[in-house]
């Protein structure tokens, strides 16, 4: 199964137009079908694909493999958390991945034990 069912040549066009459409991600399909992580939530992805970059650069894979850029780095969560931010860190260029982070607000009832 592929991570993202979009041909590699379409990704740059989608990114240039800032059109991040819902794509049939392997993880998303598994979550919605109940096959994996069914009780978890995920925020709206509004950042560019976080994999597969040339190391130390901002260009997607130019190797012979020409991997399709994908959102392989994700944050899933459970419970009554309020998602405040979900983003990537494009300035971190030490890997072929870009880190992803999420910021949450924990309800006071969870802190108070009620």
C-alpha positions in Angstrom: 0.0 0.0 0.0 1.3 3.5 -0.8 1.5 6.3 1.8 -0.3 8.7 -0.5 -2.2 7.8 -3.7 -1.1 10.8 -5.8 1.4 10.7 -8.6 4.7 12.4 -7.8 4.4 14.9 -10.7 1.2 16.4 -9.2 2.7 17.2 -5.7 4.7 20.3 -6.8 1.6 21.8 -8.5 -0.5 21.2 -5.4 2.1 22.9 -3.2 2.6 25.9 -5.5 -1.1 26.6 -5.5 -1.3 26.1 -1.7 -4.0 23.5 -2.3 -3.6 20.9 0.3 -6.5 18.6 -0.5 -7.6 15.5 1.4 -5.6 12.7 -0.1 -6.1 9.0 0.7 -3.3 8.7 3.2 -2.6 5.2 4.4 -2.8 6.2 8.1 -6.1 8.1 7.6 -7.7 5.2 5.8 -6.6 2.8 8.5 -8.0 5.1 11.3 -11.4 5.6 9.6 -11.8 1.9 8.9 -10.9 1.0 12.5 -7.9 -1.1 11.4 -5.5 1.0 13.5 -5.6 4.0 15.9 -9.4 4.2 15.6 -9.9 6.0 18.9 -7.3 8.7 18.0 -7.8 12.1 16.5 -5.6 14.2 14.3 -5.7 17.9 13.5 -6.2 19.3 10.1 -2.9 19.0 8.1 -2.2 22.5 6.7 1.6 22.1 6.2 3.5 20.8 3.2 4.6 17.1 3.1 7.3 16.4 5.7 9.1 13.6 3.8 11.2 12.9 1.5 13.6 15.8 1.2 17.1 15.8 0.0 19.2 15.9 3.1 20.2 19.5 4.2 17.8 21.0 1.7 14.3 22.1 0.9 14.0 20.1 -2.3 12.0 16.9 -2.5 13.7 13.7 -3.4 15.8 14.0 -6.5 17.4 10.6 -6.2 16.8 7.8 -8.7 13.9 6.6 -6.5 12.1 10.0 -6.8 9.9 9.2 -3.8 6.5 10.9 -3.6 6.5 13.6 -0.9 4.3 12.5 1.9 3.0 13.5 5.3 4.7 10.6 7.2 5.3 12.5 10.4 2.0 13.0 12.2 0.6 13.7 15.7 -2.3 11.6 16.9 -4.1 12.2 20.2 -6.9 10.9 22.4 -9.2 12.4 24.9 -10.7 15.9 25.5 -7.6 17.8 24.5 -8.0 21.1 22.6 -5.6 21.3 19.7 -4.1 24.7 19.5 -1.5 24.3 16.9 -0.4 21.5 14.4 2.6 22.4 12.3 5.9 21.3 10.8 9.3 22.8 11.2 10.6 23.4 7.7 13.8 25.1 9.0 15.0 21.8 10.5 17.0 20.3 7.6 19.3 17.7 9.2 17.2 14.8 7.9 15.0 13.7 4.9 12.0 14.3 7.3 10.8 17.6 8.8 9.6 17.4 12.4 6.0 17.9 13.3 4.6 19.2 16.5 1.3 19.9 18.2 0.3 22.2 21.0 -2.7 21.3 23.2 -4.8 22.7 26.0 -5.7 20.3 28.7 -9.1 20.8 30.3 -8.9 21.9 33.9 -11.1 19.0 34.9 -8.4 16.6 33.8 -5.9 18.5 36.0 -8.2 18.7 39.0 -9.1 15.0 38.7 -12.7 15.8 38.1 
